């Protein structure tokens, strides 16, 4: 008698073990996908993106790459969303 024969319930068809294994894998994959999507959404939060863009514009202006008018217009555009 093998280990599988000793531990398998004769009232449950063997295919059920396969089905439950597939279901378990699908649940794990679904959880991983949800976590990845939540992390991506958090990274793309509007406040953080706006802060970064405003800091970039301030840096460009401070280095003289863009003029006062360009800086003012670009900041207004970022703040409008």
Number of C-alpha atoms within 10 A of each C-alpha: 5 6 7 8 9 9 8 12 10 9 6 9 10 11 9 10 12 11 11 11 12 12 12 12 12 12 12 11 12 12 12 12 12 11 12 12 12 12 11 11 11 11 11 12 10 12 10 12 13 17 13 12 16 18 13 12 20 16 14 14 17 13 10 10 12 16 13 12 10 13 19 14 12 16 17 12 10 14 13 8 7
